[in-house]
């Protein structure tokens, strides 16, 4: 992960966004302390938030179920 100061991030923001779009993560620091992270946007499922809490998540099915096709709706009065 790349570290940049707030001043550097401000002056090179477009270039940093291009790096993030390419998949890189960037830590923004102020006085040597990380105050923010620029990370690529990705879809998350609720299980991602809890994945670190399970010691062996390989044994747990964390994938969402497939969407089922919609069922026909009966007409009123039938």
C-alpha positions in Angstrom: 0.0 0.0 0.0 1.3 3.4 -0.9 1.4 6.2 1.7 1.0 9.9 0.7 0.7 13.0 2.8 -2.4 15.1 2.8 -0.5 17.8 0.8 0.7 15.3 -1.8 -2.8 13.8 -2.0 -4.3 17.3 -2.6 -1.9 18.2 -5.3 -2.1 14.8 -7.1 -5.7 13.7 -6.4 -6.5 12.8 -10.1 -3.4 10.6 -10.4 -4.1 8.9 -7.1 -7.7 8.1 -8.2 -6.2 6.6 -11.4 -4.1 4.3 -9.2 -7.1 3.4 -7.1 -9.1 2.6 -10.2 -6.2 0.3 -11.2 -6.8 -1.7 -8.0 -4.2 -0.1 -5.6 -4.9 1.1 -2.1 -3.5 4.4 -0.9 -3.1 5.6 2.7 -3.3 9.3 3.3 -1.2 10.5 6.2 -1.1 13.7 8.4 2.0 14.1 10.5 3.0 10.5 9.8 -0.4 9.1 11.0 -2.9 7.5 8.6 -6.1 9.5 8.6 -7.8 8.1 5.5 -7.5 5.3 2.9 -8.4 5.4 -0.8 -9.6 2.0 -1.8 -11.2 0.7 -5.0 -15.0 0.5 -4.9 -16.4 -3.0 -4.9 -19.7 -4.6 -4.1 -19.9 -6.1 -0.7 -22.2 -8.6 0.9 -23.0 -8.6 4.6 -20.8 -11.7 5.1 -17.7 -9.7 4.0 -18.1 -7.5 7.1 -18.0 -10.6 9.4 -15.5 -12.8 7.5 -12.6 -11.9 9.8 -14.5 -13.1 12.9 -14.8 -16.7 11.7 -11.5 -18.7 12.3 -12.0 -21.0 9.3 -14.4 -19.2 6.9 -13.6 -21.8 4.2 -16.0 -24.2 6.0 -18.9 -21.6 6.0 -20.9 -20.9 2.9 -20.8 -17.1 2.7 -22.2 -16.8 -0.9 -25.7 -15.3 -1.3 -28.3 -17.6 -2.8 -29.1 -17.3 -6.5 -32.2 -15.2 -7.3 -35.2 -17.4 -8.2 -37.4 -16.5 -11.2 -40.6 -14.6 -10.3 -43.8 -16.6 -9.8 -46.9 -15.7 -11.8 -49.4 -13.6 -9.9 -53.0 -14.7 -9.9 -55.6 -12.3 -11.3 -58.0 -10.7 -8.8 -61.3 -12.6 -8.6 -59.9 -16.0 -9.6 
